[in-house]
């Protein structure tokens, strides 16, 4: 996968990043966030969708231009999700 904008978010708690990394390594499309009790899509699962949905997914693998074109209002200057 070429784009890795959802990798290594410095604002993401290490426990959640580790859950994401393990899920990606296992080829899984997502993981259960133990704090929220919600299923969170991995960058792998989101990339398999084929395009950005604009919702603001935690591990969005798409560059800021594609996120904005899909309707996401805010992105980090370094093309990473907020």
Secondary structure as the mmCIF struct_conf table of DSSP 4:
data_model
#
loop_
_struct_conf.conf_type_id
_struct_conf.id
_struct_conf.beg_label_comp_id
_struct_conf.beg_label_asym_id
_struct_conf.beg_label_seq_id
_struct_conf.end_label_comp_id
_struct_conf.end_label_asym_id
_struct_conf.end_label_seq_id
TURN_TY1_P TURN_TY1_P1 UNK A 5 UNK A 6
BEND BEND1 UNK A 7 UNK A 7
TURN_TY1_P TURN_TY1_P2 UNK A 10 UNK A 11
BEND BEND2 UNK A 12 UNK A 12
HELX_RH_AL_P HELX_RH_AL_P1 UNK A 14 UNK A 25
TURN_TY1_P TURN_TY1_P3 UNK A 26 UNK A 27
BEND BEND3 UNK A 29 UNK A 29
STRN STRN1 UNK A 30 UNK A 33
TURN_TY1_P TURN_TY1_P4 UNK A 34 UNK A 37
STRN STRN2 UNK A 38 UNK A 41
HELX_RH_AL_P HELX_RH_AL_P2 UNK A 43 UNK A 49
BEND BEND4 UNK A 51 UNK A 51
BEND BEND5 UNK A 54 UNK A 55
TURN_TY1_P TURN_TY1_P5 UNK A 58 UNK A 59
BEND BEND6 UNK A 62 UNK A 62
HELX_RH_AL_P HELX_RH_AL_P3 UNK A 64 UNK A 69
TURN_TY1_P TURN_TY1_P6 UNK A 70 UNK A 71
TURN_TY1_P TURN_TY1_P7 UNK A 77 UNK A 78
BEND BEND7 UNK A 79 UNK A 79
#
